[in-house]
Amino acid sequence: MTSLSPVIADTGLMWPALRLALATAVIVLLLLGLRRALPRFAPASLAQWRERPFVEVLGRQHVAPRNALVMVQVEGRRLLLSENPDGYRLITEMEGPGPADANSSLRVHATRSGETQ
């Protein structure tokens, strides 16, 4: 006769372990099925919310080595922010329709004394 390990020989521990493994497999399969089925049954508004970001960066213009102007759109509002090492500050909320190229509204035209544009 061959001797079996104590864990295998003790059928009292084998069946609970087998039941635990089967229950875990069933739960994993249910979660995978739910993950696959949920996008098909989700309402269209949920799909649009997932595709569109909450905050959209429209443009960024650096005005100094560690400073920049940033135009963002948040829920349809266009905001001009100042970015620096300390964080962000609201400069103004832009009104009216935006330009086709948001960076064009952030261009900084520096003029030196004596030069004209």
C-alpha positions in Angstrom: 0.0 0.0 0.0 1.2 3.5 -0.7 0.8 6.2 1.8 -1.1 9.3 0.8 -0.4 12.7 2.2 -2.5 13.6 5.2 -4.4 16.3 3.3 -5.4 14.0 0.4 -6.1 11.1 2.8 -8.4 13.2 4.9 -11.5 13.5 2.7 -12.9 15.9 5.3 -10.6 18.7 4.0 -10.7 17.8 0.3 -14.5 18.4 -0.3 -14.5 21.9 1.3 -11.5 22.9 -0.7 -13.1 21.6 -3.9 -16.3 23.5 -3.2 -14.3 26.7 -2.5 -12.5 26.3 -5.8 -15.7 25.7 -7.7 -17.5 28.6 -6.0 -14.6 30.9 -6.9 -14.6 29.8 -10.5 -18.4 30.4 -10.7 -18.0 34.0 -9.3 -15.1 34.8 -11.7 -17.2 33.6 -14.7 -20.2 35.6 -13.5 -18.0 38.7 -13.2 -16.5 38.2 -16.7 -19.9 37.7 -18.1 -21.2 40.9 -16.4 -18.2 42.9 -17.7 -19.0 41.8 -21.2 -22.8 42.2 -21.1 -22.9 45.6 -19.2 -21.8 47.8 -22.2 -24.4 46.2 -24.4 -27.3 47.1 -22.0 -25.9 50.4 -20.7 -28.0 53.5 -21.7 -26.6 55.7 -24.4 -26.1 58.6 -22.0 -23.8 56.5 -19.9 -21.7 55.6 -23.0 -21.4 59.2 -23.9 -20.3 60.2 -20.4 -17.7 57.5 -20.5 -16.3 58.7 -23.9 -16.3 62.4 -23.1 -13.8 63.6 -20.5 -15.1 65.8 -17.6 -12.3 68.4 -18.2 -10.9 68.9 -21.6 -7.7 70.8 -22.2 -8.3 73.0 -25.2 -4.8 74.7 -25.4 -1.7 75.6 -23.5 0.7 78.5 -24.0 3.9 78.7 -22.0 4.7 82.3 -21.0 7.7 81.6 -18.8 9.9 78.6 -18.0 7.5 77.3 -15.2 4.3 79.3 -16.1 1.7 78.8 -18.7 -1.8 79.8 -19.7 -4.2 76.9 -20.0 -7.6 77.0 -21.6 -9.9 74.2 -20.4 -13.6 73.3 -21.0 -15.6 72.1 -18.1 -19.2 71.1 -18.7 -19.5 73.5 -21.6 -17.7 76.5 -19.8 -14.4 77.7 -21.2 -12.0 78.8 -18.5 -8.6 80.5 -18.8 -6.3 79.3 -16.1 -2.8 80.3 -14.9 -0.5 77.4 -14.3 2.6 77.8 -12.1 4.5 75.7 -9.6 2.1 76.6 -6.8 -0.9 75.3 -8.8 -3.7 76.7 -11.0 -5.6 79.9 -10.7 -8.7 81.0 -12.6 -8.0 84.1 -14.7 -11.4 84.4 -16.5 -14.3 82.6 -18.0 -14.3 83.0 -21.7 -17.6 84.1 -23.3 -18.9 83.4 -26.8 -18.0 80.7 -29.3 -14.4 79.5 -29.2 -12.0 79.7 -32.1 -11.5 76.6 -34.3 -7.9 76.4 -32.9 -7.9 77.1 -29.2 -4.2 77.7 -29.2 -4.6 80.6 -31.5 -6.5 82.5 -28.7 -3.6 81.8 -26.3 -0.8 83.1 -28.5 1.3 85.6 -26.7 2.7 88.3 -28.9 5.7 89.8 -27.1 6.8 93.1 -28.5 10.1 94.8 -27.7 10.4 98.5 -27.5 10.6 100.0 -30.9 9.1 97.0 -32.7 5.6 97.0 -34.3 3.5 94.0 -35.2 
